[in-house]
Amino acid sequence: MSLLMAATIGVLVAVAVLQLLQRNAVRMVIGLYLFWNAANLLIIAVSRTRGVRAPFVGGDAAPLADPLVQALVLTAIVITFGFTAFLVTLTFWLVARGNSIDVTDFTEGRA
């Protein structure tokens, strides 16, 4: 894993954790989205196969790419998109119900 990729993943995780610790529901959704993207980048970064070449009969063969990792990350991106759409809809519902995006306003007995 390159230093730039590791730094990018670290910054994404740090920003995601800071957003998840907020009381604002929109910031929490953004934090989850950033965390999921950092997880996808981590999966891609650690899945590199070194020294393996694609089985071509002539010419210079390019490095082999693992299709399983690509399929897993593509599936994770689709699931992330669907779950983020659900969380945005839930946030809009909370705003319509309680006129607030602060999650402490939605404890038992308050709303």
C-alpha positions as CSV (number, residue, x, y, z in Angstrom):
1,M,0.0,0.0,0.0
2,S,1.4,3.4,-0.9
3,L,1.9,6.1,1.6
4,L,-0.5,8.4,-0.2
5,M,-3.3,5.8,-0.2
6,A,-2.7,5.0,3.5
7,A,-2.8,8.8,4.3
8,T,-6.0,9.2,2.3
9,I,-7.7,6.3,4.1
10,G,-6.5,7.6,7.5
11,V,-7.9,11.1,6.8
12,L,-11.2,9.7,5.6
13,V,-11.6,7.6,8.7
14,A,-10.6,10.5,11.0
15,V,-13.1,12.9,9.4
16,A,-15.8,10.1,9.4
17,V,-15.3,9.6,13.2
18,L,-15.5,13.3,13.8
19,Q,-18.7,13.5,11.9
20,L,-20.2,10.5,13.6
21,L,-19.6,12.1,17.0
22,Q,-21.8,15.1,16.1
23,R,-25.4,15.5,17.2
24,N,-26.5,16.6,13.7
25,A,-28.2,13.7,11.8
26,V,-27.0,15.0,8.4
27,R,-23.4,15.0,9.6
28,M,-23.8,11.5,10.9
29,V,-25.0,10.3,7.5
30,I,-22.0,12.0,5.9
31,G,-19.7,10.4,8.4
32,L,-21.1,6.9,7.7
33,Y,-20.7,7.5,3.9
34,L,-17.1,8.6,4.3
35,F,-16.4,5.6,6.5
36,W,-17.8,3.2,4.0
37,N,-15.7,4.8,1.2
38,A,-12.6,4.5,3.4
39,A,-13.4,0.8,3.9
40,N,-13.7,0.4,0.1
41,L,-10.4,2.1,-0.5
42,L,-8.8,-0.1,2.2
43,I,-10.1,-3.3,0.5
44,I,-8.7,-2.1,-2.9
45,A,-5.4,-1.0,-1.4
46,V,-4.6,-4.3,0.4
47,S,-5.7,-6.6,-2.4
48,R,-2.8,-6.0,-4.8
49,T,-1.1,-9.1,-6.0
50,R,2.7,-8.7,-6.5
51,G,4.7,-10.5,-9.1
52,V,1.9,-12.2,-10.8
53,R,1.4,-11.6,-14.5
54,A,-1.7,-12.1,-16.7
55,P,-1.5,-15.3,-18.8
56,F,-1.1,-13.8,-22.3
57,V,0.7,-15.7,-25.1
58,G,2.8,-12.9,-26.6
59,G,4.2,-9.5,-25.7
60,D,4.5,-8.0,-22.3
61,A,1.8,-9.1,-20.0
62,A,0.3,-6.5,-17.6
63,P,0.1,-7.1,-13.9
64,L,-2.8,-9.3,-12.9
65,A,-5.9,-7.7,-11.3
66,D,-8.0,-9.7,-9.0
67,P,-11.6,-9.7,-10.3
68,L,-13.0,-10.9,-6.9
69,V,-11.9,-7.8,-5.1
70,Q,-13.3,-5.6,-7.8
71,A,-16.7,-7.4,-7.6
72,L,-16.7,-7.1,-3.8
73,V,-16.0,-3.4,-3.9
74,L,-18.6,-2.8,-6.6
75,T,-21.2,-4.7,-4.5
76,A,-20.2,-2.7,-1.5
77,I,-20.6,0.6,-3.4
78,V,-24.1,-0.4,-4.5
79,I,-25.1,-1.4,-0.9
80,T,-23.6,1.9,0.4
81,F,-25.6,3.9,-2.1
82,G,-28.8,2.2,-1.2
83,F,-28.2,2.5,2.6
84,T,-27.2,6.1,2.2
85,A,-30.5,6.8,0.3
86,F,-32.4,5.1,3.2
87,L,-30.6,7.2,5.8
88,V,-31.2,10.5,3.9
89,T,-34.9,9.5,3.6
90,L,-35.0,8.8,7.3
91,T,-33.3,12.1,8.1
92,F,-35.9,13.9,6.0
93,W,-38.6,12.1,7.9
94,L,-37.1,13.1,11.2
95,V,-37.0,16.7,10.1
96,A,-40.6,16.6,9.0
97,R,-41.7,14.9,12.3
98,G,-39.7,17.0,14.8
99,N,-38.6,20.1,13.0
100,S,-35.0,19.4,14.1
101,I,-32.0,17.5,12.9
102,D,-30.5,17.2,16.3
103,V,-30.6,13.6,17.4
104,T,-31.0,14.5,21.1
105,D,-34.4,15.9,20.3
106,F,-35.7,12.5,19.4
107,T,-35.2,10.6,22.7
108,E,-38.1,8.9,24.4
109,G,-40.8,11.1,25.6
110,R,-39.6,14.3,23.9
111,A,-40.9,14.0,20.4
